[in-house]
Amino acid sequence: MRPYPRARATGETVREVVARTLIEDVADPRLEFVTVTAVEMSPDLRHANVFVAVHGDEARGREAISGLDSAKGRIRSLLGVEIRMRYVPDLHFRIDPALDEATRIEAAIRAERLSGRVPENQEKDEERRKDDA
């Protein structure tokens, strides 16, 4: 999807409002360790995919999504007060896949390092080359 500047800016504002709402206004215990990581807005700004990180296992993630879905009405009403828009976006909560991918890559690097196939210094040299590029 092509990034639209207004959608990106609105998504960042939605992320801030949803995160603050979860901290200040929602008292659901299923949402204690939920972090809003990103929001992707549709081009017409009527839909927002809200990506969250959940500390815990997959079952904990399902509980958190269930809690977010049950608090969706309250979150949308507070979002409507905070953001002046013709339409308050419909919120779709998703587990952020980037965190799972980062964990998988980190485990693969650790396994390669323990096997001796990737020396410690080689990894640091590669990081320096990336920084220089």
C-alpha positions as a Markdown table, in Angstrom:
| # | Residue | x | y | z |
|---|---|---|---|---|
| 1 | Met | 0.0 | 0.0 | 0.0 |
| 2 | Arg | 1.3 | 3.4 | -0.9 |
| 3 | Pro | 2.0 | 5.6 | 2.1 |
| 4 | Tyr | 0.0 | 8.7 | 2.3 |
| 5 | Pro | 1.4 | 11.5 | 4.5 |
| 6 | Arg | -2.0 | 12.4 | 6.0 |
| 7 | Ala | -2.7 | 8.7 | 6.8 |
| 8 | Arg | 0.8 | 8.3 | 8.4 |
| 9 | Ala | 0.3 | 11.4 | 10.5 |
| 10 | Thr | -3.2 | 10.5 | 11.5 |
| 11 | Gly | -2.0 | 7.0 | 12.3 |
| 12 | Glu | 0.7 | 8.3 | 14.7 |
| 13 | Thr | -1.9 | 10.5 | 16.4 |
| 14 | Val | -4.3 | 7.5 | 16.7 |
| 15 | Arg | -1.4 | 5.4 | 18.2 |
| 16 | Glu | -0.7 | 8.1 | 20.8 |
| 17 | Val | -4.4 | 8.4 | 21.8 |
| 18 | Val | -5.1 | 4.7 | 22.0 |
| 19 | Ala | -1.9 | 4.1 | 24.0 |
| 20 | Arg | -2.8 | 6.9 | 26.5 |
| 21 | Thr | -6.4 | 5.6 | 26.7 |
| 22 | Leu | -5.2 | 2.1 | 27.6 |
| 23 | Ile | -3.1 | 3.5 | 30.4 |
| 24 | Glu | -5.5 | 6.1 | 31.8 |
| 25 | Asp | -9.1 | 5.0 | 31.0 |
| 26 | Val | -9.3 | 1.3 | 30.6 |
| 27 | Ala | -9.2 | -0.9 | 33.7 |
| 28 | Asp | -9.3 | -4.4 | 32.0 |
| 29 | Pro | -6.7 | -6.7 | 33.6 |
| 30 | Arg | -6.3 | -8.4 | 30.2 |
| 31 | Leu | -4.7 | -5.2 | 28.9 |
| 32 | Glu | -2.1 | -4.7 | 31.7 |
| 33 | Phe | 1.0 | -5.5 | 29.6 |
| 34 | Val | -0.2 | -4.4 | 26.2 |
| 35 | Thr | 1.9 | -1.9 | 24.2 |
| 36 | Val | 0.6 | -0.1 | 21.1 |
| 37 | Thr | 3.5 | -0.4 | 18.6 |
| 38 | Ala | 2.0 | 1.0 | 15.3 |
| 39 | Val | -1.1 | 2.1 | 13.5 |
| 40 | Glu | -1.7 | 1.7 | 9.8 |
| 41 | Met | -4.6 | 3.9 | 8.5 |
| 42 | Ser | -6.5 | 3.1 | 5.3 |
| 43 | Pro | -6.2 | 5.8 | 2.6 |
| 44 | Asp | -9.7 | 7.1 | 3.4 |
| 45 | Leu | -8.9 | 7.2 | 7.1 |
| 46 | Arg | -12.0 | 5.2 | 8.0 |
| 47 | His | -10.1 | 2.1 | 9.2 |
| 48 | Ala | -7.1 | 1.7 | 11.5 |
| 49 | Asn | -5.1 | -1.5 | 12.0 |
| 50 | Val | -3.7 | -1.1 | 15.5 |
| 51 | Phe | -0.7 | -3.3 | 16.1 |
| 52 | Val | 0.1 | -4.2 | 19.7 |
| 53 | Ala | 2.8 | -6.1 | 21.5 |
| 54 | Val | 1.7 | -8.4 | 24.3 |
| 55 | His | 4.1 | -9.8 | 26.9 |
| 56 | Gly | 3.4 | -13.5 | 27.3 |
| 57 | Asp | 2.4 | -16.5 | 25.2 |
| 58 | Glu | -0.1 | -16.9 | 22.4 |
| 59 | Ala | -3.0 | -17.4 | 24.8 |
| 60 | Arg | -2.1 | -14.2 | 26.5 |
| 61 | Gly | -2.2 | -12.5 | 23.1 |
| 62 | Arg | -5.7 | -13.8 | 22.3 |
| 63 | Glu | -6.9 | -12.6 | 25.7 |
| 64 | Ala | -5.4 | -9.1 | 25.1 |
| 65 | Ile | -7.1 | -8.9 | 21.6 |
| 66 | Ser | -10.4 | -10.0 | 23.2 |
| 67 | Gly | -10.0 | -7.3 | 25.9 |
| 68 | Leu | -9.1 | -4.7 | 23.2 |
| 69 | Asp | -12.2 | -5.7 | 21.2 |
| 70 | Ser | -14.4 | -5.3 | 24.3 |
| 71 | Ala | -12.9 | -1.9 | 25.0 |
| 72 | Lys | -13.2 | -0.8 | 21.4 |
| 73 | Gly | -16.3 | 1.4 | 21.9 |
| 74 | Arg | -14.8 | 3.3 | 24.8 |
| 75 | Ile | -11.5 | 3.8 | 22.9 |
| 76 | Arg | -13.3 | 5.0 | 19.8 |
| 77 | Ser | -15.4 | 7.5 | 21.8 |
| 78 | Leu | -12.3 | 9.0 | 23.4 |
| 79 | Leu | -10.6 | 9.0 | 20.1 |
| 80 | Gly | -13.5 | 11.0 | 18.6 |
| 81 | Val | -13.1 | 13.6 | 21.4 |
| 82 | Glu | -9.3 | 13.9 | 20.9 |
| 83 | Ile | -9.2 | 13.9 | 17.1 |
| 84 | Arg | -11.3 | 16.2 | 15.0 |
| 85 | Met | -12.2 | 14.1 | 12.0 |
| 86 | Arg | -15.4 | 13.6 | 10.0 |
| 87 | Tyr | -15.3 | 9.9 | 10.7 |
| 88 | Val | -13.8 | 8.2 | 13.7 |
| 89 | Pro | -11.8 | 5.2 | 12.3 |
| 90 | Asp | -13.0 | 1.7 | 12.9 |
| 91 | Leu | -10.3 | 0.0 | 15.0 |
| 92 | His | -8.9 | -3.4 | 14.1 |
| 93 | Phe | -6.5 | -4.8 | 16.7 |
| 94 | Arg | -3.7 | -7.1 | 15.6 |
| 95 | Ile | -0.7 | -8.7 | 17.3 |
| 96 | Asp | 2.5 | -7.0 | 15.9 |
| 97 | Pro | 4.2 | -9.6 | 13.7 |
| 98 | Ala | 7.5 | -7.7 | 13.8 |
| 99 | Leu | 8.2 | -8.7 | 17.4 |
| 100 | Asp | 7.8 | -12.4 | 16.6 |
| 101 | Glu | 10.1 | -12.0 | 13.6 |
| 102 | Ala | 12.7 | -10.2 | 15.6 |
| 103 | Thr | 12.6 | -13.0 | 18.3 |
| 104 | Arg | 13.0 | -15.6 | 15.6 |
| 105 | Ile | 16.0 | -13.9 | 14.0 |
| 106 | Glu | 17.6 | -13.3 | 17.3 |
| 107 | Ala | 17.3 | -17.1 | 18.2 |
| 108 | Ala | 18.7 | -18.0 | 14.8 |
| 109 | Ile | 21.7 | -15.8 | 15.3 |
| 110 | Arg | 22.3 | -17.1 | 18.8 |
| 111 | Ala | 22.1 | -20.7 | 17.5 |
| 112 | Glu | 24.6 | -19.9 | 14.7 |
| 113 | Arg | 26.9 | -18.3 | 17.2 |
| 114 | Leu | 26.7 | -21.2 | 19.6 |
| 115 | Ser | 27.5 | -23.7 | 16.8 |
| 116 | Gly | 30.6 | -21.7 | 16.0 |
| 117 | Arg | 29.7 | -20.9 | 12.4 |
| 118 | Val | 29.4 | -17.2 | 13.0 |
| 119 | Pro | 32.3 | -15.8 | 15.0 |
| 120 | Glu | 31.6 | -13.0 | 17.4 |
| 121 | Asn | 33.9 | -10.5 | 15.5 |
| 122 | Gln | 32.4 | -11.2 | 12.1 |
| 123 | Glu | 28.9 | -10.1 | 13.4 |
| 124 | Lys | 30.3 | -6.9 | 14.7 |
| 125 | Asp | 32.2 | -6.2 | 11.4 |
| 126 | Glu | 28.9 | -6.7 | 9.5 |
| 127 | Glu | 27.1 | -4.3 | 11.8 |
| 128 | Arg | 29.9 | -1.7 | 11.2 |
| 129 | Arg | 29.6 | -2.1 | 7.5 |
| 130 | Lys | 25.8 | -1.6 | 7.6 |
| 131 | Asp | 26.3 | 1.6 | 9.7 |
| 132 | Asp | 28.9 | 3.0 | 7.2 |
| 133 | Ala | 26.6 | 2.4 | 4.2 |
